[in-house]
Amino acid sequence: MVGSIQMSLTYLGRESVLLSEQEIREKLTEIRCRDHSSFDAFVLVILSHGNKDGVYGTDGSESSGPAKGFISLEDITALFDGSKCESLRGKPKMFFIQACQGGEHWSRFEALFLISWN
């Protein structure tokens, strides 16, 4: 499934990258600081491992503890509210987060794709 989504997004000219927790935070901040004024809406897609509260970067896992390599959904969405991202004020924001919660078939956390439409 991840491969199909990545191919589709690449076809559309979107960016997909593997990121650690710190790199996720840096990339989200970079996206937040862009001028979104010429867009009608904001879409962010994250595919990773995680749980109902957030996602792991490539440096995180359930066994490494809740704080190591983890970014909460609240932290992700808060970056894009109108007080922190003026050019998105009053615009719809869509966050699609696929956070696989199983690890039996994975030797490590392989997939984190962060795609921003703008």
C-alpha positions in Angstrom: 0.0 0.0 0.0 2.7 2.5 0.9 4.5 1.8 -2.4 1.2 2.5 -4.3 0.6 5.8 -2.4 4.2 6.9 -2.9 4.0 6.2 -6.7 0.8 8.1 -7.0 2.1 11.1 -5.1 5.4 11.1 -7.0 3.4 11.1 -10.2 1.6 14.2 -8.9 5.0 15.8 -8.2 4.7 15.6 -4.5 7.6 15.1 -2.1 8.1 11.9 -0.1 11.0 11.4 2.4 12.1 9.2 5.3 12.5 11.3 8.4 13.6 11.1 12.0 11.5 12.8 14.7 13.7 15.9 14.7 13.6 16.0 10.9 9.8 15.7 11.0 9.6 18.7 13.3 12.0 20.7 11.1 10.1 19.8 7.9 6.8 20.7 9.5 8.2 24.0 10.6 9.5 24.7 7.1 6.1 23.9 5.6 4.4 26.1 8.2 6.6 29.0 7.4 5.7 28.9 3.6 3.3 31.5 2.2 0.1 29.6 1.7 -1.9 32.7 0.7 -2.4 31.6 -2.9 -4.0 28.2 -1.9 -7.6 27.5 -0.8 -6.8 24.6 1.6 -3.9 22.7 3.2 -3.3 19.0 2.9 -0.7 17.1 4.9 -0.2 13.3 4.5 2.0 11.3 6.9 2.5 7.5 6.6 4.4 6.0 9.5 4.3 3.7 12.5 2.6 5.1 15.6 -0.5 4.9 17.7 -3.7 6.9 18.3 -1.7 9.7 19.8 1.0 10.3 17.2 3.7 8.9 14.9 7.2 7.7 15.1 10.1 9.0 13.0 12.7 6.6 11.7 14.5 6.9 15.1 11.5 5.8 17.2 9.7 2.7 18.2 7.2 1.5 20.8 10.0 -0.3 22.6 12.2 2.9 22.8 9.6 4.6 25.1 6.9 7.1 24.3 9.2 10.1 24.0 12.0 8.7 21.9 11.4 9.5 18.2 7.7 10.3 18.7 5.7 13.3 17.6 2.1 13.8 18.8 -0.8 14.5 16.6 -1.5 17.6 18.7 2.0 18.9 18.0 1.6 18.3 14.3 -1.8 20.0 13.9 -1.0 22.8 16.3 1.8 24.0 14.0 -0.8 25.0 11.3 -3.4 26.8 13.3 -4.1 30.5 12.4 -2.0 31.9 15.2 1.1 30.1 14.1 0.5 30.1 10.4 -1.1 33.4 9.3 -1.5 32.4 5.6 -3.6 29.4 6.6 -6.0 31.4 8.9 -9.6 30.6 8.0 -8.7 27.9 5.4 -9.6 24.2 5.6 -6.7 22.0 6.8 -6.8 18.3 6.1 -4.4 15.9 7.9 -4.2 12.3 6.6 -2.2 10.2 9.0 -1.7 6.5 8.5 0.0 5.2 11.6 0.5 1.4 11.5 0.3 0.1 15.1 1.6 -3.4 14.4 5.2 -4.4 14.3 5.2 -8.1 13.9 6.2 -8.0 10.2 8.6 -5.1 10.4 12.2 -5.4 11.3 12.4 -1.6 11.8 10.3 1.4 11.2 10.8 1.9 7.5 8.2 4.3 6.2 7.5 7.9 7.0 6.4 10.0 4.1 5.5 13.6 4.6 3.8 15.2 1.7 2.6 18.8 1.6 0.4 20.3 -1.1 1.9 23.7 -1.9 
